[in-house]
Amino acid sequence: MFYICCFPNLTVLEYLIKFCVEKFIFTLKAVRVGHYMYPGM
């Protein structure tokens, strides 16, 4: 709690980076699955 109170910007930035990386990986997986299931997408 102390860390979050002292460094809110850093915490938000780390959360956003983690979210973006997870979304990017999820998109890559979805694209691969999409290629297998729906060729030509």
PDB file with one MODEL, atoms N, CA, C and O in Angstrom:
MODEL        1
ATOM      1  N   MET A   1       0.840  -1.200   0.000  1.00  0.00           N
ATOM      2  CA  MET A   1       0.000   0.000   0.000  1.00  0.00           C
ATOM      3  C   MET A   1       0.874   1.248   0.000  1.00  0.00           C
ATOM      4  O   MET A   1       0.595   2.214  -0.710  1.00  0.00           O
ATOM      5  N   PHE A   2       1.920   1.217   0.795  1.00  0.00           N
ATOM      6  CA  PHE A   2       2.865   2.341   0.875  1.00  0.00           C
ATOM      7  C   PHE A   2       3.509   2.577  -0.497  1.00  0.00           C
ATOM      8  O   PHE A   2       3.655   3.719  -0.934  1.00  0.00           O
ATOM      9  N   TYR A   3       3.886   1.497  -1.162  1.00  0.00           N
ATOM     10  CA  TYR A   3       4.514   1.582  -2.490  1.00  0.00           C
ATOM     11  C   TYR A   3       3.561   2.231  -3.493  1.00  0.00           C
ATOM     12  O   TYR A   3       3.961   3.093  -4.275  1.00  0.00           O
ATOM     13  N   ILE A   4       2.285   1.804  -3.459  1.00  0.00           N
ATOM     14  CA  ILE A   4       1.275   2.343  -4.378  1.00  0.00           C
ATOM     15  C   ILE A   4       1.046   3.826  -4.093  1.00  0.00           C
ATOM     16  O   ILE A   4       0.869   4.618  -5.018  1.00  0.00           O
ATOM     17  N   CYS A   5       1.049   4.201  -2.810  1.00  0.00           N
ATOM     18  CA  CYS A   5       0.805   5.601  -2.446  1.00  0.00           C
ATOM     19  C   CYS A   5       1.978   6.482  -2.870  1.00  0.00           C
ATOM     20  O   CYS A   5       1.781   7.626  -3.281  1.00  0.00           O
ATOM     21  N   CYS A   6       3.187   5.954  -2.771  1.00  0.00           N
ATOM     22  CA  CYS A   6       4.371   6.748  -3.068  1.00  0.00           C
ATOM     23  C   CYS A   6       4.675   6.812  -4.560  1.00  0.00           C
ATOM     24  O   CYS A   6       5.145   7.836  -5.055  1.00  0.00           O
ATOM     25  N   PHE A   7       4.410   5.723  -5.277  1.00  0.00           N
ATOM     26  CA  PHE A   7       4.738   5.678  -6.701  1.00  0.00           C
ATOM     27  C   PHE A   7       3.535   5.264  -7.534  1.00  0.00           C
ATOM     28  O   PHE A   7       3.563   4.204  -8.159  1.00  0.00           O
ATOM     29  N   PRO A   8       2.469   6.078  -7.561  1.00  0.00           N
ATOM     30  CA  PRO A   8       1.272   5.710  -8.318  1.00  0.00           C
ATOM     31  C   PRO A   8       1.552   5.665  -9.821  1.00  0.00           C
ATOM     32  O   PRO A   8       1.044   4.790 -10.522  1.00  0.00           O
ATOM     33  N   ASN A   9       2.360   6.608 -10.316  1.00  0.00           N
ATOM     34  CA  ASN A   9       2.651   6.668 -11.744  1.00  0.00           C
ATOM     35  C   ASN A   9       3.396   5.423 -12.206  1.00  0.00           C
ATOM     36  O   ASN A   9       3.077   4.852 -13.248  1.00  0.00           O
ATOM     37  N   LEU A  10       4.391   5.006 -11.428  1.00  0.00           N
ATOM     38  CA  LEU A  10       5.178   3.828 -11.775  1.00  0.00           C
ATOM     39  C   LEU A  10       4.295   2.585 -11.774  1.00  0.00           C
ATOM     40  O   LEU A  10       4.407   1.733 -12.655  1.00  0.00           O
ATOM     41  N   THR A  11       3.419   2.489 -10.779  1.00  0.00           N
ATOM     42  CA  THR A  11       2.535   1.332 -10.685  1.00  0.00           C
ATOM     43  C   THR A  11       1.606   1.276 -11.888  1.00  0.00           C
ATOM     44  O   THR A  11       1.408   0.210 -12.472  1.00  0.00           O
ATOM     45  N   VAL A  12       1.036   2.414 -12.261  1.00  0.00           N
ATOM     46  CA  VAL A  12       0.130   2.482 -13.414  1.00  0.00           C
ATOM     47  C   VAL A  12       0.886   2.133 -14.683  1.00  0.00           C
ATOM     48  O   VAL A  12       0.371   1.416 -15.541  1.00  0.00           O
ATOM     49  N   LEU A  13       2.115   2.642 -14.807  1.00  0.00           N
ATOM     50  CA  LEU A  13       2.924   2.381 -15.994  1.00  0.00           C
ATOM     51  C   LEU A  13       3.235   0.893 -16.109  1.00  0.00           C
ATOM     52  O   LEU A  13       3.130   0.317 -17.192  1.00  0.00           O
ATOM     53  N   GLU A  14       3.617   0.270 -14.996  1.00  0.00           N
ATOM     54  CA  GLU A  14       3.910  -1.164 -14.995  1.00  0.00           C
ATOM     55  C   GLU A  14       2.663  -1.954 -15.375  1.00  0.00           C
ATOM     56  O   GLU A  14       2.745  -2.919 -16.134  1.00  0.00           O
ATOM     57  N   TYR A  15       1.506  -1.547 -14.847  1.00  0.00           N
ATOM     58  CA  TYR A  15       0.248  -2.226 -15.141  1.00  0.00           C
ATOM     59  C   TYR A  15      -0.077  -2.098 -16.630  1.00  0.00           C
ATOM     60  O   TYR A  15      -0.483  -3.070 -17.266  1.00  0.00           O
ATOM     61  N   LEU A  16       0.103  -0.895 -17.183  1.00  0.00           N
ATOM     62  CA  LEU A  16      -0.188  -0.671 -18.600  1.00  0.00           C
ATOM     63  C   LEU A  16       0.739  -1.495 -19.487  1.00  0.00           C
ATOM     64  O   LEU A  16       0.296  -2.084 -20.473  1.00  0.00           O
ATOM     65  N   ILE A  17       2.026  -1.538 -19.140  1.00  0.00           N
ATOM     66  CA  ILE A  17       2.989  -2.321 -19.920  1.00  0.00           C
ATOM     67  C   ILE A  17       2.611  -3.795 -19.874  1.00  0.00           C
ATOM     68  O   ILE A  17       2.610  -4.475 -20.899  1.00  0.00           O
ATOM     69  N   LYS A  18       2.288  -4.286 -18.676  1.00  0.00           N
ATOM     70  CA  LYS A  18       1.905  -5.693 -18.523  1.00  0.00           C
ATOM     71  C   LYS A  18       0.641  -5.984 -19.328  1.00  0.00           C
ATOM     72  O   LYS A  18       0.538  -7.018 -19.988  1.00  0.00           O
ATOM     73  N   PHE A  19      -0.321  -5.058 -19.264  1.00  0.00           N
ATOM     74  CA  PHE A  19      -1.583  -5.222 -19.994  1.00  0.00           C
ATOM     75  C   PHE A  19      -1.333  -5.245 -21.498  1.00  0.00           C
ATOM     76  O   PHE A  19      -1.894  -6.076 -22.213  1.00  0.00           O
ATOM     77  N   CYS A  20      -0.484  -4.326 -21.980  1.00  0.00           N
ATOM     78  CA  CYS A  20      -0.193  -4.253 -23.413  1.00  0.00           C
ATOM     79  C   CYS A  20       0.524  -5.500 -23.892  1.00  0.00           C
ATOM     80  O   CYS A  20       0.220  -6.012 -24.969  1.00  0.00           O
ATOM     81  N   VAL A  21       1.472  -5.996 -23.107  1.00  0.00           N
ATOM     82  CA  VAL A  21       2.215  -7.205 -23.483  1.00  0.00           C
ATOM     83  C   VAL A  21       1.263  -8.394 -23.542  1.00  0.00           C
ATOM     84  O   VAL A  21       1.312  -9.185 -24.484  1.00  0.00           O
ATOM     85  N   GLU A  22       0.391  -8.522 -22.533  1.00  0.00           N
ATOM     86  CA  GLU A  22      -0.561  -9.636 -22.512  1.00  0.00           C
ATOM     87  C   GLU A  22      -1.519  -9.537 -23.690  1.00  0.00           C
ATOM     88  O   GLU A  22      -1.842 -10.549 -24.312  1.00  0.00           O
ATOM     89  N   LYS A  23      -1.978  -8.325 -24.004  1.00  0.00           N
ATOM     90  CA  LYS A  23      -2.896  -8.122 -25.119  1.00  0.00           C
ATOM     91  C   LYS A  23      -2.204  -8.462 -26.435  1.00  0.00           C
ATOM     92  O   LYS A  23      -2.809  -9.061 -27.325  1.00  0.00           O
ATOM     93  N   PHE A  24      -0.917  -8.072 -26.557  1.00  0.00           N
ATOM     94  CA  PHE A  24      -0.145  -8.350 -27.765  1.00  0.00           C
ATOM     95  C   PHE A  24       0.016  -9.856 -27.960  1.00  0.00           C
ATOM     96  O   PHE A  24      -0.179 -10.364 -29.064  1.00  0.00           O
ATOM     97  N   ILE A  25       0.377 -10.578 -26.876  1.00  0.00           N
ATOM     98  CA  ILE A  25       0.539 -12.030 -26.941  1.00  0.00           C
ATOM     99  C   ILE A  25      -0.795 -12.692 -27.272  1.00  0.00           C
ATOM    100  O   ILE A  25      -0.849 -13.615 -28.083  1.00  0.00           O
ATOM    101  N   PHE A  26      -1.865 -12.220 -26.645  1.00  0.00           N
ATOM    102  CA  PHE A  26      -3.200 -12.762 -26.903  1.00  0.00           C
ATOM    103  C   PHE A  26      -3.582 -12.564 -28.365  1.00  0.00           C
ATOM    104  O   PHE A  26      -4.150 -13.456 -28.995  1.00  0.00           O
ATOM    105  N   THR A  27      -3.264 -11.378 -28.901  1.00  0.00           N
ATOM    106  CA  THR A  27      -3.569 -11.084 -30.308  1.00  0.00           C
ATOM    107  C   THR A  27      -2.790 -12.009 -31.225  1.00  0.00           C
ATOM    108  O   THR A  27      -3.339 -12.529 -32.197  1.00  0.00           O
ATOM    109  N   LEU A  28      -1.507 -12.220 -30.923  1.00  0.00           N
ATOM    110  CA  LEU A  28      -0.694 -13.127 -31.741  1.00  0.00           C
ATOM    111  C   LEU A  28      -1.290 -14.529 -31.748  1.00  0.00           C
ATOM    112  O   LEU A  28      -1.404 -15.159 -32.800  1.00  0.00           O
ATOM    113  N   LYS A  29      -1.669 -15.013 -30.567  1.00  0.00           N
ATOM    114  CA  LYS A  29      -2.271 -16.346 -30.470  1.00  0.00           C
ATOM    115  C   LYS A  29      -3.583 -16.401 -31.242  1.00  0.00           C
ATOM    116  O   LYS A  29      -3.858 -17.373 -31.946  1.00  0.00           O
ATOM    117  N   ALA A  30      -4.394 -15.350 -31.106  1.00  0.00           N
ATOM    118  CA  ALA A  30      -5.688 -15.308 -31.788  1.00  0.00           C
ATOM    119  C   ALA A  30      -5.482 -15.305 -33.302  1.00  0.00           C
ATOM    120  O   ALA A  30      -6.232 -15.953 -34.033  1.00  0.00           O
ATOM    121  N   VAL A  31      -4.470 -14.579 -33.772  1.00  0.00           N
ATOM    122  CA  VAL A  31      -4.188 -14.525 -35.207  1.00  0.00           C
ATOM    123  C   VAL A  31      -3.762 -15.901 -35.703  1.00  0.00           C
ATOM    124  O   VAL A  31      -4.184 -16.332 -36.776  1.00  0.00           O
ATOM    125  N   ARG A  32      -2.922 -16.596 -34.926  1.00  0.00           N
ATOM    126  CA  ARG A  32      -2.477 -17.929 -35.321  1.00  0.00           C
ATOM    127  C   ARG A  32      -3.658 -18.891 -35.392  1.00  0.00           C
ATOM    128  O   ARG A  32      -3.803 -19.640 -36.357  1.00  0.00           O
ATOM    129  N   VAL A  33      -4.496 -18.862 -34.366  1.00  0.00           N
ATOM    130  CA  VAL A  33      -5.675 -19.727 -34.341  1.00  0.00           C
ATOM    131  C   VAL A  33      -6.599 -19.362 -35.489  1.00  0.00           C
ATOM    132  O   VAL A  33      -7.180 -20.235 -36.134  1.00  0.00           O
ATOM    133  N   GLY A  34      -6.733 -18.060 -35.741  1.00  0.00           N
ATOM    134  CA  GLY A  34      -7.573 -17.585 -36.837  1.00  0.00           C
ATOM    135  C   GLY A  34      -7.071 -18.089 -38.180  1.00  0.00           C
ATOM    136  O   GLY A  34      -7.866 -18.444 -39.050  1.00  0.00           O
ATOM    137  N   HIS A  35      -5.745 -18.120 -38.353  1.00  0.00           N
ATOM    138  CA  HIS A  35      -5.166 -18.617 -39.599  1.00  0.00           C
ATOM    139  C   HIS A  35      -5.480 -20.100 -39.783  1.00  0.00           C
ATOM    140  O   HIS A  35      -5.756 -20.556 -40.892  1.00  0.00           O
ATOM    141  N   TYR A  36      -5.434 -20.843 -38.680  1.00  0.00           N
ATOM    142  CA  TYR A  36      -5.718 -22.281 -38.776  1.00  0.00           C
ATOM    143  C   TYR A  36      -7.197 -22.538 -39.049  1.00  0.00           C
ATOM    144  O   TYR A  36      -7.553 -23.392 -39.861  1.00  0.00           O
ATOM    145  N   MET A  37      -8.058 -21.776 -38.349  1.00  0.00           N
ATOM    146  CA  MET A  37      -9.497 -22.020 -38.449  1.00  0.00           C
ATOM    147  C   MET A  37     -10.104 -21.353 -39.683  1.00  0.00           C
ATOM    148  O   MET A  37     -10.988 -21.911 -40.334  1.00  0.00           O
ATOM    149  N   TYR A  38      -9.621 -20.160 -39.991  1.00  0.00           N
ATOM    150  CA  TYR A  38     -10.169 -19.410 -41.124  1.00  0.00           C
ATOM    151  C   TYR A  38      -9.027 -18.967 -42.033  1.00  0.00           C
ATOM    152  O   TYR A  38      -8.580 -17.824 -41.932  1.00  0.00           O
ATOM    153  N   PRO A  39      -8.545 -19.833 -42.912  1.00  0.00           N
ATOM    154  CA  PRO A  39      -7.452 -19.455 -43.817  1.00  0.00           C
ATOM    155  C   PRO A  39      -7.840 -18.250 -44.672  1.00  0.00           C
ATOM    156  O   PRO A  39      -8.976 -18.148 -45.137  1.00  0.00           O
ATOM    157  N   GLY A  40      -6.887 -17.338 -44.875  1.00  0.00           N
ATOM    158  CA  GLY A  40      -7.148 -16.167 -45.692  1.00  0.00           C
ATOM    159  C   GLY A  40      -7.501 -14.947 -44.875  1.00  0.00           C
ATOM    160  O   GLY A  40      -7.674 -13.869 -45.443  1.00  0.00           O
ATOM    161  N   MET A  41      -7.617 -15.070 -43.556  1.00  0.00           N
ATOM    162  CA  MET A  41      -7.915 -13.898 -42.728  1.00  0.00           C
ATOM    163  C   MET A  41      -6.655 -13.067 -42.533  1.00  0.00           C
ATOM    164  O   MET A  41      -6.694 -12.035 -41.863  1.00  0.00           O
TER     165      MET A  41
ENDMDL
END
